[in-house]
Amino acid sequence: MQSMPTRRDFLALLSATLATTATRASAQPRTMPVRAIPGTRETLPIVGLGSTRPVTAIAERGPEPIAAVIRTLVEHGGRVIDTWPRSDANDGAFGEIISAPDLRERLFVTINLEQQGAEAGRAHFERTLRLYQREAIDLLNVGSLIDLDAQWPNLRALKDDGRARYIGVTAAQAALYDRLEAFVERERPDFVEINYSVTERDAERLLPRLQDRGIAVLVSRPFMNGAYFERLANVPLPEWTAEFECETWAQFSLQYILANPAVTCVLTETTSAEHMAENALAAFAPVPGDRARARMRELIDGVTPG
């Protein structure tokens, strides 16, 4: 005859069940906050990857580091991967990574054209699509407004053909912002990509207009290509940043950017999976309010560039 379980047995079983449940819950990927692509029902996670430097490093370090960075982003709920023209060898290796079975359907991938002439732009698009092993791309941009009059009709035709789901432009320097403003007044791209950070704030004058026009905004250079960290190398993170759960200087800039509602996604660039995880965690923290953002600007402006 089987004995009845004791209270101790019951508590032990309950404890084991709770532990198993907690382990399973912790193993589930967190849902990164998302923002809408204006005019659509589609959303994007608010932290992504600008992959220029990591992909360029494939030639020296092999594909494993960038593969780890992308998988870390995806594990934290991110999916936006911004790409730029490179060599066939690097782009081919990168295409293998983003076409892996566990990644292929989970990524939102961009291509940026920086060619002179419509034919050259189209050829680059076809080449990159082949190397990335895709029949269509999520977002196709005219990089830095280069030969915009020739390339923009290209993009519109590719969108009409269903080979580019969204089209847009990038403006990598503040010197391009006047041209960008004129362009978005006469056209309505789906996306605009601009430089923006707590240290590089020229884009703040553009963001309200882009939001009014219903244009999604990708942000690049949140760390000024590393110059941001050099500038702050000997500066301790202030204790008051704990008010919005900021733990690192990287998160400081990312949270400042994400506090602007016009921003759809901020693209961080790193060759380290550990740093990608740190960047992704900024998406889950509260955004600083207006008073805190003013304090952040004051602090940064008071630091002498290194």
Phi and psi in degrees as a GROMACS rama.xvg file:
@    title "Ramachandran Plot"
@    xaxis  label "Phi"
@    yaxis  label "Psi"
@TYPE xy
-78.4287  133.873  GLN-2
-75.6384  150.94  SER-3
-71.5881  141.538  MET-4
-65.472  141.976  PRO-5
-83.5081  170.976  THR-6
-61.3805  -38.1659  ARG-7
-62.0577  -41.6896  ARG-8
-62.2713  -41.2895  ASP-9
-63.3768  -44.552  PHE-10
-65.6638  -36.7602  LEU-11
-65.0295  -42.3076  ALA-12
-64.4953  -41.9705  LEU-13
-62.955  -42.4013  LEU-14
-62.7735  -42.627  SER-15
-65.2376  -38.9167  ALA-16
-64.6287  -44.003  THR-17
-63.8124  -39.6264  LEU-18
-64.6421  -41.1497  ALA-19
-64.8984  -41.9601  THR-20
-62.4155  -43.3859  THR-21
-63.4811  -40.011  ALA-22
-63.797  -42.7876  THR-23
-64.7692  -40.1701  ARG-24
-64.9646  -40.7701  ALA-25
-69.355  -24.4632  SER-26
-77.9329  -17.8903  ALA-27
-72.7607  137.744  GLN-28
-64.7005  141.609  PRO-29
-74.4768  149.282  ARG-30
-90.6712  109.141  THR-31
-68.4117  139.084  MET-32
-54.4812  146.249  PRO-33
-124.679  161.559  VAL-34
-131.969  149.993  ARG-35
-75.2718  145.257  ALA-36
-79.5769  114.877  ILE-37
-52.4236  139.538  PRO-38
79.3968  5.88799  GLY-39
-133.125  174.662  THR-40
-98.318  6.7751  ARG-41
-92.6745  144.624  GLU-42
-123.073  160.426  THR-43
-128.225  140.89  LEU-44
-60.5438  149.057  PRO-45
-85.1765  -6.80727  ILE-46
-125.289  130.69  VAL-47
-132.729  -163.34  GLY-48
-125.035  126.349  LEU-49
-92.2509  111.739  GLY-50
-99.0849  10.8644  SER-51
-55.3943  -57.1701  THR-52
-66.9264  -45.3611  ARG-53
-60.0552  -39.8592  PRO-54
-71.9935  -38.759  VAL-55
-59.3963  -31.7568  THR-56
-72.3882  -10.5458  ALA-57
-57.4902  -37.7336  ILE-58
-59.7225  -33.8995  ALA-59
-97.3698  -36.0287  GLU-60
-110.196  -6.04839  ARG-61
83.5916  176.087  GLY-62
-81.9307  -14.8525  PRO-63
-61.6316  -43.0945  GLU-64
-61.2244  -45.1155  PRO-65
-70.076  -33.2333  ILE-66
-61.5319  -41.367  ALA-67
-66.2165  -38.7626  ALA-68
-62.446  -46.1456  VAL-69
-65.5916  -42.4374  ILE-70
-66.0493  -33.9341  ARG-71
-65.287  -42.3095  THR-72
-59.2287  -47.2488  LEU-73
-64.9505  -39.3931  VAL-74
-61.1969  -27.7267  GLU-75
-93.135  5.23584  HIS-76
97.5219  2.74552  GLY-77
-84.5416  163.417  GLY-78
-152.388  -9.46899  ARG-79
-83.6498  123.752  VAL-80
-123.975  112.001  ILE-81
-95.1513  130.704  ASP-82
-126.748  157.696  THR-83
-134.027  162.968  TRP-84
-58.6156  135.5  PRO-85
-144.785  -161.19  ARG-86
-82.4738  157.251  SER-87
-60.1676  -38.4155  ASP-88
-62.5546  -47.5036  ALA-89
-67.013  -44.3945  ASN-90
-67.3104  -33.9251  ASP-91
-64.8166  -43.5645  GLY-92
-65.1962  -39.7785  ALA-93
-64.2831  -40.0111  PHE-94
-59.7189  -37.1835  GLY-95
-61.7819  -40.6624  GLU-96
-65.9628  -51.9196  ILE-97
-75.312  -7.06228  ILE-98
-102.207  4.55322  SER-99
-59.5112  145.31  ALA-100
-54.3931  -33.4251  PRO-101
-82.6581  -5.52386  ASP-102
-119.942  -31.1534  LEU-103
-50.2495  -48.0039  ARG-104
-89.4286  2.8093  GLU-105
-107.15  0.703109  ARG-106
-112.582  149.306  LEU-107
-112.416  107.349  PHE-108
-110.257  137.472  VAL-109
-110.237  155.708  THR-110
-127.963  139.35  ILE-111
-118.734  127.616  ASN-112
-96.1122  132.457  LEU-113
-132.543  37.8398  GLU-114
-101.48  154.772  GLN-115
-91.52  126.735  GLN-116
97.6109  137.644  GLY-117
-62.7623  -40.77  ALA-118
-65.2449  -42.3032  GLU-119
-64.738  -38.5772  ALA-120
-63.8588  -43.8718  GLY-121
-64.5064  -40.8082  ARG-122
-62.9168  -40.8681  ALA-123
-64.4823  -41.2763  HIS-124
-58.8356  -48.4158  PHE-125
-63.135  -42.3945  GLU-126
-61.8712  -45.8892  ARG-127
-67.795  -39.126  THR-128
-59.8873  -42.0075  LEU-129
-64.4444  -45.3467  ARG-130
-67.0479  -32.4254  LEU-131
-84.11  -2.54317  TYR-132
60.3775  46.6706  GLN-133
-130.959  150.606  ARG-134
-91.4952  -20.6478  GLU-135
-148.936  159.649  ALA-136
-117.597  152.22  ILE-137
-70.9854  -46.1935  ASP-138
-139.36  128.609  LEU-139
-117.555  122.04  LEU-140
-114.494  150.719  ASN-141
-86.9423  111.698  VAL-142
-72.3137  129.065  GLY-143
54.1081  27.839  SER-144
59.762  22.2367  LEU-145
-68.3632  125.066  ILE-146
47.6689  48.7808  ASP-147
-59.4417  -38.5735  LEU-148
-63.4402  -32.1834  ASP-149
-84.3694  -37.0221  ALA-150
-81.8272  -32.5947  GLN-151
-62.6404  -43.3205  TRP-152
-59.5127  -35.717  PRO-153
-55.2086  -50.2096  ASN-154
-63.2097  -42.9972  LEU-155
-62.4916  -39.5611  ARG-156
-66.1688  -40.2578  ALA-157
-67.361  -34.1708  LEU-158
-68.4213  -42.9474  LYS-159
-60.2864  -34.1644  ASP-160
-79.2651  -7.01812  ASP-161
80.7294  12.2645  GLY-162
-93.0441  -12.3577  ARG-163
-132.214  117.886  ALA-164
-69.1363  -39.0411  ARG-165
-133.833  154.892  TYR-166
-132.386  153.473  ILE-167
-167.275  -166.883  GLY-168
-138.646  158.938  VAL-169
-120.908  151.181  THR-170
-135.474  98.8518  ALA-171
-84.7768  -8.33569  ALA-172
-133.125  148.149  GLN-173
-60.2062  -25.792  ALA-174
-63.6098  -17.4605  ALA-175
-91.661  -4.70908  LEU-176
-67.8385  -32.7972  TYR-177
-64.0668  -43.4378  ASP-178
-64.0542  -39.5193  ARG-179
-62.5648  -44.6697  LEU-180
-59.2934  -43.8217  GLU-181
-63.8746  -38.5669  ALA-182
-64.9259  -46.5487  PHE-183
-73.7761  -11.7717  VAL-184
-77.7498  -31.2736  GLU-185
-101.402  -19.1249  ARG-186
-126.732  164.823  GLU-187
-128.877  83.1701  ARG-188
-63.9282  156.033  PRO-189
-71.2116  -35.6807  ASP-190
-135.19  150.532  PHE-191
-130.133  137.46  VAL-192
-115.562  126.761  GLU-193
-136.744  160.461  ILE-194
-79.9136  137.02  ASN-195
-163.112  134.062  TYR-196
-160.707  177.216  SER-197
-66.721  -21.0523  VAL-198
-98.7219  -17.2789  THR-199
-127.666  87.3623  GLU-200
-109.402  13.3301  ARG-201
-57.3386  -31.7511  ASP-202
-68.8013  -13.5837  ALA-203
-61.5124  -26.0578  GLU-204
-73.3922  -22.8356  ARG-205
-86.9234  -31.034  LEU-206
-58.8709  -42.681  LEU-207
-60.8726  -38.0262  PRO-208
-69.4763  -39.8602  ARG-209
-62.6537  -38.9602  LEU-210
-65.5664  -43.7442  GLN-211
-61.7403  -33.4581  ASP-212
-82.8527  -2.26079  ARG-213
70.8098  40.5137  GLY-214
-111.084  128.71  ILE-215
-69.7246  147.206  ALA-216
-124.018  121.713  VAL-217
-99.5225  138.387  LEU-218
-112.317  127.814  VAL-219
-112.723  171.065  SER-220
54.491  46.5128  ARG-221
-66.1506  -18.2629  PRO-222
-118.656  17.959  PHE-223
51.1067  44.3003  MET-224
55.0384  33.4797  ASN-225
98.0324  -18.4223  GLY-226
-63.2867  -29.3487  ALA-227
-58.5803  -46.136  TYR-228
-70.2373  -35.1712  PHE-229
-62.7861  -39.7918  GLU-230
-64.8695  -31.8868  ARG-231
-104.843  11.8905  LEU-232
-55.3343  -36.4549  ALA-233
-109.275  17.6497  ASN-234
-106.995  122.037  VAL-235
-72.9606  144.368  PRO-236
-67.6375  125.573  LEU-237
-63.5383  148.629  PRO-238
-64.3258  -28.8743  GLU-239
-68.7478  -11.5911  TRP-240
-70.2294  -15.0403  THR-241
-63.8974  -19.8746  ALA-242
-60.3591  -29.5395  GLU-243
-120.78  30.7607  PHE-244
57.1278  36.4627  GLU-245
-90.6851  126.728  CYS-246
-115.716  -13.299  GLU-247
-142.904  163.272  THR-248
-65.93  -31.415  TRP-249
-61.589  -47.7778  ALA-250
-65.2829  -30.405  GLN-251
-56.1282  -50.9263  PHE-252
-69.6177  -42.1996  SER-253
-63.544  -41.2092  LEU-254
-69.6375  -33.2446  GLN-255
-62.4969  -46.1029  TYR-256
-62.6174  -47.7068  ILE-257
-70.3562  -13.9588  LEU-258
-70.0947  -15.4428  ALA-259
-87.2687  117  ASN-260
-67.4644  -14.2684  PRO-261
-74.422  -18.4679  ALA-262
-79.6364  128.545  VAL-263
-89.8344  -45.2202  THR-264
-155.492  139.372  CYS-265
-106.585  133.039  VAL-266
-100.343  113.396  LEU-267
-95.118  150.767  THR-268
-124.953  119.353  GLU-269
-154.818  152.007  THR-270
-102.796  7.70182  THR-271
-114.617  124.67  SER-272
-62.8051  -35.2618  ALA-273
-62.9012  -44.0317  GLU-274
-69.0838  -32.9447  HIS-275
-62.9623  -40.4295  MET-276
-63.8751  -42.2157  ALA-277
-61.3352  -43.5841  GLU-278
-64.6816  -44.249  ASN-279
-61.808  -34.2741  ALA-280
-64.8259  -21.6465  LEU-281
-61.2377  -27.0395  ALA-282
-65.7866  -24.7629  ALA-283
-93.9388  -8.70169  PHE-284
-87.2149  158.19  ALA-285
-64.933  148.163  PRO-286
-83.7379  143.288  VAL-287
-68.4084  147.093  PRO-288
-79.0187  -179  GLY-289
-59.3625  -42.4335  ASP-290
-65.6745  -41.966  ARG-291
-66.3235  -38.3757  ALA-292
-66.297  -36.4928  ARG-293
-63.8585  -39.5176  ALA-294
-65.9107  -37.2422  ARG-295
-65.1408  -43.2096  MET-296
-63.2243  -43.0457  ARG-297
-61.3272  -42.5159  GLU-298
-63.0529  -49.1381  LEU-299
-62.9821  -41.9288  ILE-300
-66.486  -21.4426  ASP-301
-88.3284  -5.48498  GLY-302
-91.382  123.369  VAL-303
-70.82  126.859  THR-304
-55.7929  138.656  PRO-305
